[in-house]
């Protein structure tokens, strides 16, 4: 009898210790992210679920912000992160952290989009480093105060026309795929030649293969020599003005050539 009671008490104590450790881990994570902002802003993050005050759509909170680290701080830009992460959800804001410029916060319109990005981009190579992704404890990213020294590190993309999933029921959701060496290109003008297209992608690496769709010459597949070159090519070529009236649309794909 006493042995059973002792066992139950021991179990209760162990559960209490586990809960305490989890609470401490959460607190440390919040402190870590909270200390990554610069002077002139009381907090770069907001625990509230809406963006507020700066235009654009509001996120739904509940894990819609991704913390990405191990970036190449000499090469990375807000726009590059917007385009890359925008393949997996509508990115509302991007903040490169003031005191840790190899890390950034990406706020999505929906929490499941943040989860999708984490699933497909964690460990992907970019500018010689592998991306490390985790969900932030905060639900949104605030714009810094006007005149703040970190003002240029936060960009609002809430009203961007480049959102891939803005329309409810968008078919783009069905074509989400992790980066591979092959990219899908669409919105190609009929008067643009293959060599002109290949030149656009060769700025980011080596084009191994190129193939138009037999059923639709406005679409094509291009294979780069590595996943990293493919990622760089997507960032550079998506929305590229291939003609005065046409911009290329580039996506990751499961297709092969």
BELPE-V711149 format. One record per pair of residues at least 12 apart in sequence whose C-alpha atoms are under 10 Angstrom apart, sorted by sequence separation. I is the first residue (numbers start at 1). J is the second residue. D is the distance in Angstrom with one decimal. If there is no record, write none. Layout:
BEGIN
I/J/D ; I/J/D
END
This chain:
BEGIN
33/45/8.7 ; 48/60/9.4 ; 49/61/4.2 ; 81/93/9.9 ; 82/94/6.8 ; 93/105/8.0 ; 94/106/4.8 ; 95/107/8.7 ; 121/133/7.5 ; 122/134/8.2 ; 142/154/8.5 ; 143/155/7.7 ; 185/197/9.6 ; 198/210/7.6 ; 209/221/8.1 ; 210/222/4.5 ; 211/223/8.9 ; 237/249/7.7 ; 238/250/4.9 ; 48/61/7.2 ; 49/62/7.4 ; 68/81/9.7 ; 81/94/7.3 ; 93/106/6.0 ; 94/107/6.5 ; 118/131/10.0 ; 120/133/9.9 ; 141/154/8.7 ; 142/155/9.8 ; 143/156/7.7 ; 197/210/9.3 ; 209/222/5.8 ; 210/223/6.4 ; 237/250/6.8 ; 238/251/7.9 ; 47/61/8.3 ; 48/62/9.5 ; 49/63/9.5 ; 80/94/9.9 ; 81/95/9.5 ; 92/106/7.7 ; 93/107/5.2 ; 94/108/9.2 ; 118/132/8.9 ; 119/133/8.9 ; 141/155/9.9 ; 142/156/9.3 ; 208/222/7.6 ; 209/223/5.1 ; 210/224/9.1 ; 236/250/9.5 ; 237/251/9.8 ; 47/62/9.5 ; 49/64/8.8 ; 78/93/8.9 ; 79/94/8.2 ; 81/96/9.6 ; 91/106/6.8 ; 92/107/5.5 ; 93/108/7.4 ; 118/133/5.9 ; 119/134/9.7 ; 141/156/9.4 ; 195/210/9.6 ; 207/222/7.0 ; 208/223/5.4 ; 209/224/7.3 ; 234/249/8.9 ; 235/250/8.6 ; 78/94/6.0 ; 91/107/5.8 ; 92/108/5.5 ; 93/109/9.3 ; 117/133/8.6 ; 118/134/6.7 ; 194/210/8.1 ; 207/223/5.9 ; 208/224/5.4 ; 209/225/9.0 ; 234/250/5.9 ; 235/251/9.7 ; 77/94/9.4 ; 78/95/7.1 ; 90/107/8.6 ; 91/108/4.5 ; 92/109/6.2 ; 117/134/9.8 ; 118/135/7.8 ; 194/211/8.7 ; 206/223/8.5 ; 207/224/4.7 ; 208/225/5.9 ; 233/250/8.8 ; 234/251/6.9 ; 77/95/9.7 ; 78/96/7.1 ; 89/107/9.6 ; 90/108/5.6 ; 91/109/6.3 ; 92/110/9.8 ; 115/133/10.0 ; 194/212/8.6 ; 206/224/5.7 ; 207/225/6.5 ; 208/226/9.5 ; 234/252/7.9 ; 66/85/9.8 ; 77/96/8.2 ; 89/108/6.4 ; 90/109/5.6 ; 91/110/9.1 ; 114/133/10.0 ; 115/134/9.0 ; 205/224/6.8 ; 206/225/5.6 ; 207/226/9.6 ; 45/65/9.9 ; 76/96/9.1 ; 86/106/9.8 ; 88/108/9.3 ; 89/109/7.3 ; 90/110/7.9 ; 114/134/9.3 ; 115/135/7.8 ; 204/224/8.8 ; 205/225/7.2 ; 206/226/8.5 ; 231/251/9.7 ; 85/106/7.9 ; 89/110/7.6 ; 114/135/7.6 ; 201/222/8.3 ; 205/226/8.5 ; 230/251/9.9 ; 231/252/8.5 ; 85/107/9.7 ; 86/108/8.6 ; 89/111/9.3 ; 91/113/8.9 ; 114/136/9.8 ; 201/223/9.5 ; 202/224/8.6 ; 207/229/9.2 ; 230/252/8.4 ; 73/96/9.1 ; 81/104/8.8 ; 85/108/8.9 ; 89/112/8.4 ; 90/113/7.5 ; 91/114/9.1 ; 197/220/9.8 ; 201/224/8.3 ; 205/228/9.1 ; 206/229/7.7 ; 207/230/9.4 ; 81/105/9.6 ; 82/106/8.0 ; 88/112/9.5 ; 89/113/4.8 ; 90/114/9.3 ; 111/135/9.6 ; 188/212/10.0 ; 198/222/8.1 ; 204/228/9.3 ; 205/229/5.5 ; 206/230/9.4 ; 71/96/9.8 ; 76/101/9.0 ; 81/106/8.0 ; 82/107/9.7 ; 88/113/6.1 ; 89/114/7.1 ; 182/207/9.8 ; 197/222/9.4 ; 204/229/6.0 ; 205/230/8.0 ; 65/91/9.5 ; 76/102/8.3 ; 78/104/8.7 ; 87/113/9.6 ; 88/114/7.7 ; 89/115/9.4 ; 181/207/9.7 ; 182/208/9.5 ; 186/212/9.9 ; 190/216/9.8 ; 192/218/9.5 ; 194/220/9.5 ; 203/229/9.7 ; 204/230/7.8 ; 207/233/10.0 ; 64/91/9.6 ; 65/92/9.8 ; 69/96/9.8 ; 73/100/8.7 ; 74/101/8.8 ; 75/102/9.7 ; 76/103/9.8 ; 77/104/9.9 ; 78/105/9.9 ; 86/113/9.3 ; 88/115/9.0 ; 89/116/7.7 ; 181/208/9.3 ; 182/209/8.9 ; 183/210/9.7 ; 184/211/10.0 ; 185/212/9.1 ; 186/213/9.9 ; 190/217/6.9 ; 191/218/9.8 ; 202/229/9.4 ; 204/231/8.9 ; 205/232/8.2 ; 206/233/9.9 ; 64/92/10.0 ; 65/93/9.2 ; 66/94/9.7 ; 67/95/9.6 ; 68/96/9.4 ; 69/97/9.9 ; 73/101/5.5 ; 74/102/8.5 ; 76/104/9.8 ; 78/106/9.4 ; 85/113/9.4 ; 88/116/6.1 ; 89/117/7.4 ; 103/131/9.5 ; 105/133/9.8 ; 111/139/8.9 ; 182/210/9.4 ; 184/212/9.9 ; 185/213/9.9 ; 188/216/9.8 ; 189/217/8.5 ; 190/218/6.4 ; 201/229/9.1 ; 204/232/5.9 ; 205/233/7.5 ; 222/250/9.9 ; 65/94/9.5 ; 67/96/9.9 ; 71/100/9.9 ; 72/101/8.4 ; 73/102/4.7 ; 85/114/8.9 ; 87/116/9.7 ; 88/117/5.3 ; 102/131/9.9 ; 103/132/9.1 ; 104/133/9.8 ; 105/134/9.9 ; 106/135/9.6 ; 107/136/9.4 ; 188/217/7.5 ; 189/218/6.2 ; 190/219/9.8 ; 201/230/8.8 ; 203/232/9.3 ; 204/233/5.1 ; 219/248/9.7 ; 221/250/9.5 ; 67/97/10.0 ; 70/100/9.8 ; 71/101/7.8 ; 72/102/5.9 ; 73/103/8.0 ; 87/117/8.1 ; 88/118/9.1 ; 103/133/9.7 ; 105/135/9.4 ; 106/136/9.1 ; 186/216/9.5 ; 187/217/9.3 ; 188/218/4.4 ; 189/219/9.2 ; 203/233/7.6 ; 204/234/8.8 ; 218/248/9.9 ; 219/249/9.3 ; 220/250/9.7 ; 221/251/9.8 ; 59/90/9.7 ; 69/100/9.0 ; 70/101/9.2 ; 71/102/4.4 ; 72/103/8.8 ; 73/104/10.0 ; 85/116/9.6 ; 86/117/8.6 ; 88/119/9.6 ; 105/136/7.9 ; 107/138/9.6 ; 108/139/9.4 ; 109/140/9.6 ; 186/217/8.9 ; 187/218/5.5 ; 188/219/6.2 ; 201/232/9.1 ; 202/233/8.0 ; 204/235/9.2 ; 219/250/9.8 ; 221/252/9.9 ; 59/91/9.4 ; 69/101/8.8 ; 70/102/5.4 ; 71/103/6.0 ; 85/117/6.5 ; 88/120/8.2 ; 107/139/7.9 ; 108/140/8.5 ; 186/218/5.8 ; 187/219/6.6 ; 188/220/8.2 ; 201/233/5.7 ; 204/236/7.4 ; 221/253/8.9 ; 57/90/9.7 ; 59/92/7.8 ; 69/102/5.8 ; 70/103/6.3 ; 71/104/8.2 ; 84/117/9.4 ; 85/118/9.4 ; 87/120/9.9 ; 88/121/9.1 ; 105/138/9.8 ; 107/140/6.2 ; 108/141/9.9 ; 185/218/8.2 ; 186/219/4.3 ; 187/220/9.4 ; 200/233/8.4 ; 201/234/8.4 ; 203/236/8.4 ; 204/237/9.0 ; 223/256/8.1 ; 33/67/8.9 ; 57/91/9.8 ; 58/92/7.9 ; 59/93/10.0 ; 68/102/8.4 ; 69/103/4.1 ; 70/104/9.3 ; 106/140/8.8 ; 107/141/6.5 ; 185/219/5.5 ; 186/220/6.6 ; 203/237/9.3 ; 221/255/8.1 ; 222/256/9.0 ; 223/257/7.3 ; 57/92/7.1 ; 68/103/5.5 ; 69/104/6.5 ; 85/120/9.7 ; 105/140/9.2 ; 106/141/8.0 ; 107/142/9.9 ; 184/219/7.4 ; 185/220/5.1 ; 186/221/8.9 ; 201/236/8.0 ; 221/256/7.9 ; 222/257/7.9 ; 56/92/7.3 ; 67/103/7.1 ; 68/104/5.3 ; 69/105/8.9 ; 85/121/8.2 ; 105/141/7.5 ; 184/220/6.1 ; 185/221/6.0 ; 200/236/8.4 ; 201/237/6.8 ; 221/257/7.1 ; 55/92/10.0 ; 56/93/9.4 ; 67/104/5.9 ; 68/105/6.3 ; 84/121/9.0 ; 183/220/8.5 ; 184/221/4.8 ; 185/222/7.5 ; 200/237/6.7 ; 220/257/10.0 ; 66/104/8.2 ; 67/105/4.7 ; 68/106/7.6 ; 183/221/5.7 ; 184/222/6.7 ; 66/105/5.7 ; 67/106/6.5 ; 182/221/6.7 ; 183/222/5.4 ; 184/223/9.1 ; 65/105/6.5 ; 66/106/5.1 ; 67/107/9.0 ; 182/222/5.6 ; 183/223/6.4 ; 197/237/9.6 ; 200/240/8.5 ; 51/92/8.6 ; 65/106/5.5 ; 66/107/6.4 ; 181/222/8.3 ; 182/223/4.3 ; 183/224/8.0 ; 51/93/9.0 ; 64/106/8.3 ; 65/107/4.3 ; 66/108/8.0 ; 181/223/5.5 ; 182/224/6.3 ; 200/242/8.7 ; 64/107/5.8 ; 65/108/6.2 ; 180/223/8.7 ; 181/224/5.2 ; 182/225/9.0 ; 63/107/9.1 ; 64/108/5.3 ; 65/109/9.0 ; 180/224/8.8 ; 181/225/6.5 ; 182/226/8.9 ; 183/227/9.9 ; 63/108/9.0 ; 64/109/6.8 ; 65/110/9.0 ; 66/111/9.4 ; 180/225/9.9 ; 181/226/5.3 ; 182/227/8.1 ; 197/242/8.1 ; 211/256/10.0 ; 212/257/9.9 ; 61/107/9.3 ; 64/110/5.6 ; 65/111/7.5 ; 95/141/7.5 ; 180/226/7.7 ; 181/227/4.6 ; 196/242/8.7 ; 211/257/7.1 ; 61/108/9.0 ; 63/110/8.3 ; 64/111/3.9 ; 66/113/9.8 ; 67/114/9.8 ; 93/140/8.5 ; 94/141/7.9 ; 95/142/8.9 ; 179/226/10.0 ; 180/227/5.1 ; 181/228/7.9 ; 182/229/9.9 ; 183/230/6.9 ; 209/256/9.9 ; 210/257/7.7 ; 59/107/7.6 ; 60/108/8.7 ; 61/109/8.4 ; 62/110/8.5 ; 63/111/5.1 ; 64/112/7.3 ; 65/113/9.4 ; 66/114/6.1 ; 92/140/9.3 ; 93/141/6.7 ; 94/142/9.9 ; 95/143/8.6 ; 106/154/10.0 ; 179/227/6.4 ; 180/228/8.5 ; 181/229/7.5 ; 182/230/6.8 ; 183/231/8.9 ; 209/257/7.2 ; 58/107/9.8 ; 59/108/6.4 ; 60/109/6.5 ; 61/110/7.3 ; 62/111/6.1 ; 63/112/8.2 ; 64/113/7.3 ; 65/114/6.4 ; 66/115/8.3 ; 92/141/9.0 ; 93/142/8.5 ; 94/143/9.7 ; 95/144/9.7 ; 104/153/9.3 ; 105/154/9.1 ; 107/156/9.6 ; 109/158/8.6 ; 178/227/9.9 ; 179/228/8.5 ; 180/229/9.5 ; 181/230/5.4 ; 182/231/9.7 ; 185/234/9.4 ; 208/257/9.9 ; 45/95/9.7 ; 58/108/9.0 ; 59/109/4.2 ; 60/110/5.6 ; 61/111/6.6 ; 62/112/9.3 ; 63/113/9.5 ; 64/114/5.3 ; 65/115/9.3 ; 68/118/9.1 ; 76/126/8.9 ; 93/143/8.6 ; 104/154/9.3 ; 107/157/9.7 ; 108/158/9.4 ; 180/230/6.9 ; 181/231/8.3 ; 183/233/8.6 ; 184/234/9.3 ; 192/242/8.0 ; 44/95/8.6 ; 57/108/9.8 ; 58/109/6.5 ; 59/110/5.7 ; 60/111/6.8 ; 63/114/7.1 ; 64/115/7.9 ; 66/117/8.3 ; 67/118/9.4 ; 75/126/9.5 ; 76/127/8.0 ; 98/149/8.6 ; 99/150/9.5 ; 107/158/9.9 ; 179/230/7.3 ; 180/231/8.2 ; 183/234/7.5 ; 192/243/8.3 ; 197/248/9.5 ; 57/109/7.2 ; 58/110/9.0 ; 59/111/7.9 ; 60/112/9.9 ; 63/115/8.1 ; 66/118/7.5 ; 75/127/7.0 ; 98/150/6.1 ; 101/153/9.1 ; 113/165/9.8 ; 179/231/6.8 ; 185/237/9.2 ; 186/238/9.7 ; 187/239/9.7 ; 191/243/9.5 ; 44/97/8.8 ; 56/109/9.9 ; 68/121/9.6 ; 69/122/9.9 ; 70/123/9.8 ; 74/127/9.2 ; 97/150/8.3 ; 98/151/9.5 ; 185/238/8.6 ; 189/242/8.0 ; 44/98/9.5 ; 68/122/8.6 ; 71/125/9.5 ; 72/126/7.7 ; 73/127/9.4 ; 96/150/8.9 ; 98/152/9.8 ; 124/178/9.0 ; 125/179/9.7 ; 188/242/7.8 ; 189/243/7.6 ; 71/126/7.5 ; 72/127/6.1 ; 95/150/9.3 ; 98/153/7.2 ; 124/179/7.8 ; 179/234/9.6 ; 187/242/9.4 ; 188/243/9.1 ; 51/107/9.6 ; 70/126/9.4 ; 71/127/7.8 ; 72/128/7.4 ; 95/151/9.6 ; 96/152/9.0 ; 97/153/7.1 ; 98/154/9.5 ; 109/165/9.6 ; 120/176/9.0 ; 121/177/9.8 ; 122/178/9.8 ; 124/180/9.7 ; 189/245/9.0 ; 71/128/8.9 ; 72/129/6.7 ; 95/152/9.0 ; 96/153/5.2 ; 97/154/8.5 ; 109/166/9.2 ; 120/177/7.2 ; 121/178/6.8 ; 189/246/6.9 ; 37/95/9.8 ; 51/109/9.9 ; 70/128/10.0 ; 71/129/6.6 ; 72/130/9.3 ; 95/153/5.6 ; 96/154/6.4 ; 120/178/4.8 ; 121/179/7.7 ; 188/246/7.4 ; 189/247/9.0 ; 37/96/9.3 ; 38/97/8.0 ; 39/98/8.7 ; 50/109/9.6 ; 70/129/6.6 ; 71/130/7.6 ; 72/131/9.3 ; 94/153/8.1 ; 95/154/4.2 ; 96/155/9.0 ; 117/176/9.8 ; 119/178/8.4 ; 120/179/7.5 ; 187/246/6.9 ; 188/247/7.9 ; 189/248/9.0 ; 36/96/9.5 ; 37/97/6.0 ; 38/98/5.1 ; 39/99/9.7 ; 45/105/9.3 ; 69/129/9.8 ; 70/130/6.6 ; 71/131/6.4 ; 94/154/5.7 ; 95/155/6.5 ; 113/173/9.9 ; 116/176/8.9 ; 117/177/9.9 ; 187/247/6.8 ; 188/248/6.3 ; 36/97/5.7 ; 37/98/5.1 ; 38/99/6.3 ; 44/105/9.9 ; 69/130/8.9 ; 70/131/5.6 ; 71/132/8.3 ; 93/154/7.2 ; 94/155/5.4 ; 95/156/8.8 ; 116/177/9.6 ; 117/178/8.9 ; 186/247/9.1 ; 187/248/5.5 ; 188/249/8.2 ; 35/97/9.5 ; 36/98/6.1 ; 37/99/6.2 ; 38/100/9.6 ; 69/131/6.2 ; 70/132/6.0 ; 93/155/5.7 ; 94/156/6.8 ; 116/178/9.6 ; 186/248/6.2 ; 187/249/6.1 ; 34/97/10.0 ; 35/98/9.4 ; 36/99/5.3 ; 37/100/8.4 ; 68/131/6.6 ; 69/132/5.1 ; 70/133/9.0 ; 92/155/8.6 ; 93/156/4.6 ; 94/157/7.8 ; 185/248/6.8 ; 186/249/5.1 ; 187/250/9.0 ; 33/97/8.8 ; 35/99/8.0 ; 36/100/6.2 ; 68/132/5.5 ; 69/133/6.5 ; 92/156/6.1 ; 93/157/5.5 ; 185/249/5.7 ; 186/250/6.5 ; 35/100/9.5 ; 36/101/9.0 ; 67/132/8.2 ; 68/133/4.5 ; 69/134/8.7 ; 91/156/8.8 ; 92/157/4.8 ; 93/158/6.8 ; 184/249/8.1 ; 185/250/4.7 ; 186/251/8.6 ; 67/133/5.8 ; 68/134/6.6 ; 91/157/6.6 ; 92/158/4.4 ; 184/250/5.6 ; 185/251/6.7 ; 33/100/9.8 ; 36/103/9.1 ; 66/133/6.8 ; 67/134/5.3 ; 68/135/8.6 ; 90/157/8.9 ; 91/158/7.2 ; 92/159/8.0 ; 183/250/6.7 ; 184/251/5.2 ; 185/252/9.1 ; 36/104/9.7 ; 66/134/5.8 ; 67/135/5.8 ; 68/136/9.2 ; 90/158/8.4 ; 91/159/9.9 ; 92/160/8.4 ; 183/251/5.8 ; 184/252/6.1 ; 185/253/9.7 ; 65/134/8.9 ; 66/135/4.6 ; 67/136/5.5 ; 91/160/9.0 ; 182/251/9.1 ; 183/252/5.0 ; 184/253/6.0 ; 33/103/10.0 ; 65/135/6.2 ; 66/136/5.3 ; 67/137/9.1 ; 90/160/9.2 ; 182/252/6.9 ; 183/253/5.8 ; 184/254/9.1 ; 33/104/10.0 ; 63/134/10.0 ; 64/135/7.7 ; 65/136/5.4 ; 66/137/8.9 ; 67/138/9.8 ; 91/162/9.6 ; 92/163/9.1 ; 181/252/8.6 ; 182/253/6.5 ; 183/254/8.6 ; 184/255/8.1 ; 33/105/9.5 ; 63/135/6.3 ; 64/136/8.0 ; 65/137/7.8 ; 66/138/9.0 ; 90/162/8.6 ; 91/163/7.4 ; 179/251/8.8 ; 180/252/6.9 ; 181/253/9.0 ; 182/254/7.7 ; 183/255/8.2 ; 184/256/9.7 ; 62/135/9.9 ; 63/136/6.7 ; 64/137/9.3 ; 65/138/6.6 ; 66/139/9.4 ; 82/155/9.2 ; 90/163/5.3 ; 91/164/9.5 ; 178/251/9.9 ; 179/252/5.4 ; 180/253/7.2 ; 181/254/9.6 ; 182/255/7.1 ; 183/256/8.9 ; 62/136/9.7 ; 63/137/7.0 ; 64/138/8.1 ; 65/139/5.8 ; 66/140/9.7 ; 78/152/9.4 ; 82/156/9.8 ; 89/163/7.8 ; 90/164/6.6 ; 91/165/9.8 ; 177/251/8.5 ; 178/252/6.6 ; 179/253/7.3 ; 180/254/7.5 ; 181/255/9.9 ; 182/256/6.5 ; 62/137/8.7 ; 63/138/7.0 ; 64/139/5.8 ; 65/140/6.2 ; 78/153/7.4 ; 82/157/7.9 ; 88/163/10.0 ; 89/164/7.2 ; 90/165/6.1 ; 176/251/8.3 ; 177/252/5.8 ; 178/253/7.4 ; 179/254/8.5 ; 180/255/9.3 ; 181/256/8.8 ; 182/257/7.8 ; 62/138/8.1 ; 63/139/5.8 ; 64/140/7.2 ; 65/141/7.7 ; 77/153/8.8 ; 78/154/7.5 ; 79/155/8.3 ; 86/162/8.3 ; 87/163/8.7 ; 88/164/8.4 ; 89/165/6.4 ; 90/166/7.0 ; 162/238/9.3 ; 175/251/8.6 ; 176/252/7.2 ; 177/253/5.6 ; 178/254/8.0 ; 180/256/9.4 ; 61/138/8.0 ; 62/139/5.9 ; 63/140/8.7 ; 64/141/9.9 ; 78/155/6.7 ; 86/163/6.8 ; 87/164/7.1 ; 88/165/8.6 ; 89/166/8.9 ; 162/239/8.0 ; 175/252/8.3 ; 176/253/7.3 ; 177/254/6.3 ; 61/139/4.5 ; 62/140/9.3 ; 78/156/9.6 ; 79/157/9.2 ; 86/164/7.1 ; 87/165/9.0 ; 175/253/7.1 ; 176/254/8.8 ; 177/255/9.8 ; 60/139/8.0 ; 61/140/6.7 ; 78/157/10.0 ; 83/162/8.3 ; 86/165/8.8 ; 172/251/9.5 ; 175/254/8.4 ; 59/139/7.9 ; 60/140/8.9 ; 82/162/9.5 ; 83/163/9.0 ; 59/140/7.2 ; 82/163/9.6 ; 58/140/8.8 ; 59/141/9.8 ; 89/172/9.8 ; 88/172/9.2 ; 89/173/8.7 ; 87/172/9.0 ; 88/173/8.1 ; 87/173/9.4 ; 88/175/9.7 ; 89/176/9.4 ; 162/249/9.6 ; 51/139/9.3 ; 52/140/9.8 ; 54/142/8.8 ; 87/175/9.7 ; 88/176/6.5 ; 49/138/8.7 ; 50/139/8.0 ; 51/140/6.4 ; 53/142/9.3 ; 54/143/7.5 ; 87/176/7.2 ; 88/177/8.3 ; 47/137/8.3 ; 48/138/8.0 ; 49/139/5.4 ; 50/140/6.7 ; 51/141/7.1 ; 52/142/8.3 ; 53/143/9.0 ; 87/177/8.6 ; 88/178/9.1 ; 46/137/10.0 ; 47/138/5.2 ; 48/139/6.1 ; 49/140/6.1 ; 50/141/9.0 ; 51/142/6.8 ; 52/143/9.5 ; 87/178/9.3 ; 45/137/9.8 ; 46/138/6.4 ; 47/139/5.3 ; 48/140/6.5 ; 49/141/9.5 ; 50/142/9.4 ; 51/143/8.7 ; 87/179/9.8 ; 45/138/6.7 ; 46/139/6.6 ; 47/140/6.4 ; 48/141/9.2 ; 45/139/8.0 ; 46/140/5.4 ; 47/141/8.6 ; 48/142/9.7 ; 45/140/6.1 ; 46/141/5.9 ; 47/142/9.6 ; 84/179/9.9 ; 44/140/9.2 ; 45/141/4.6 ; 46/142/6.0 ; 44/141/6.3 ; 45/142/5.2 ; 46/143/9.7 ; 43/141/9.3 ; 44/142/5.4 ; 45/143/8.4 ; 130/228/9.6 ; 43/142/7.9 ; 44/143/6.9 ; 45/144/9.2 ; 59/158/9.6 ; 129/228/9.5 ; 43/143/9.5 ; 44/144/6.4 ; 56/156/7.7 ; 57/157/9.1 ; 58/158/8.0 ; 128/228/8.2 ; 41/142/9.7 ; 43/144/8.2 ; 44/145/9.3 ; 55/156/8.4 ; 56/157/7.2 ; 57/158/5.3 ; 125/226/9.7 ; 126/227/9.0 ; 127/228/7.6 ; 41/143/9.1 ; 42/144/8.7 ; 43/145/9.8 ; 54/156/7.8 ; 55/157/9.2 ; 56/158/3.7 ; 57/159/7.2 ; 125/227/7.3 ; 126/228/5.7 ; 127/229/9.1 ; 33/136/8.2 ; 41/144/5.9 ; 42/145/8.9 ; 55/158/6.8 ; 56/159/4.9 ; 124/227/8.0 ; 125/228/5.3 ; 126/229/8.4 ; 33/137/8.6 ; 34/138/9.8 ; 40/144/7.8 ; 41/145/6.1 ; 54/158/8.8 ; 55/159/7.4 ; 56/160/8.3 ; 124/228/7.5 ; 125/229/9.0 ; 126/230/9.8 ; 127/231/9.5 ; 33/138/9.1 ; 39/144/9.9 ; 40/145/6.9 ; 41/146/9.3 ; 51/156/9.7 ; 125/230/10.0 ; 126/231/7.1 ; 127/232/8.1 ; 30/136/8.4 ; 38/144/9.5 ; 40/146/8.8 ; 41/147/9.8 ; 44/150/9.4 ; 125/231/8.1 ; 126/232/7.3 ; 29/136/8.4 ; 30/137/6.5 ; 37/144/9.5 ; 40/147/7.9 ; 41/148/6.8 ; 51/158/9.1 ; 124/231/8.7 ; 125/232/9.6 ; 29/137/7.5 ; 30/138/8.1 ; 40/148/4.9 ; 41/149/8.8 ; 39/148/7.2 ; 40/149/6.6 ; 41/150/8.2 ; 27/137/9.5 ; 38/148/8.4 ; 39/149/6.8 ; 40/150/7.8 ; 41/151/9.3 ; 44/154/9.1 ; 26/137/7.9 ; 38/149/7.2 ; 39/150/7.6 ; 40/151/9.2 ; 38/150/6.3 ; 37/150/7.9 ; 38/151/9.7 ; 84/231/7.5 ; 87/234/9.7 ; 84/232/8.9 ; 84/234/7.5 ; 85/235/9.8 ; 80/231/10.0 ; 83/234/8.1 ; 84/235/6.1 ; 80/232/8.8 ; 83/235/5.9 ; 84/236/9.9 ; 82/235/8.9 ; 83/236/8.9 ; 80/234/9.4 ; 81/235/8.3 ; 84/238/9.5 ; 80/235/5.8 ; 83/238/7.7 ; 79/235/8.6 ; 80/236/8.1 ; 83/239/9.4 ; 87/250/9.2 ; 87/251/6.9 ; 88/252/9.9 ; 87/252/7.8 ; 84/251/9.5 ; 84/252/9.9
END
